[in-house]
Amino acid sequence: MANEPTANEKVPTLGVVLAGGLARRMGGGDKSMRRIDGTTILDRVLERLGPQCEGLLLNANGDPARFDRFGLPVVADPVEDYPGPLAGVLAGLDWTAANRPDVEWIVSVAADCPFMPRDLVERLHRARMAKAADLAVAMSAGRTHPVIGLWQVAMRDALRHALVEEGVRKIDLWTARYQVATASWPDKPVDPFFNVNTVTDFAEAERLVWQLTDP
């Protein structure tokens, strides 16, 4: 991309927190509003991601008023029938294009990852630029986390076509069309991409929070 910052400069990036899931394995409701050591998972995500971004946006379906206290824009999936996180990414891309035309990148993160790394955006951009890649995703313990990645706002029309016209739902099927870089983090003492999907995961998160070096 023309006039892109170097690897040592901050690339303007909007943070999109994907909170649109149905949380079936947690009995429904907003799992991101559950508390770990007295603090909601969503508060933890926002506190870690906020300083890394030019602004934050929540992707969530249903009544947006339940997130009023966060003071952030809330956008619903632009595709019907809850097609998954790609729809949330598209919501973020569309909102950024309409409201922040100065920003060319978004970073998507899951709302159920309470231990998100504080250097996520910087390291994803560094990996992307080193490989001259189109996109970048996070990795830990040898496993990629495609929900957590960088997306070009200019890709929104291609993504919309894939979702609406082609019925693409899996992120990996979409990203396979592009060159993708990965940035890797250690999973000890705590995997920064540990996500809370079940009651068992929630209990594990309560245990892990005491092992954080940057709580």
PyMOL commands that set and color helices and strands:
alter all, ss='L'
color gray80, all
select helices_A, chain A and resi 24-26+31-33+41-52+64-70+85-99+120-131+153-164+171-175+199-211
alter helices_A, ss='H'
color red, helices_A
select strands_A, chain A and resi 13-18+35-36+39-40+55-59+74-75+105-110+135-140+143-152+180-185
alter strands_A, ss='S'
color yellow, strands_A
deselect
rebuild
show_as cartoon
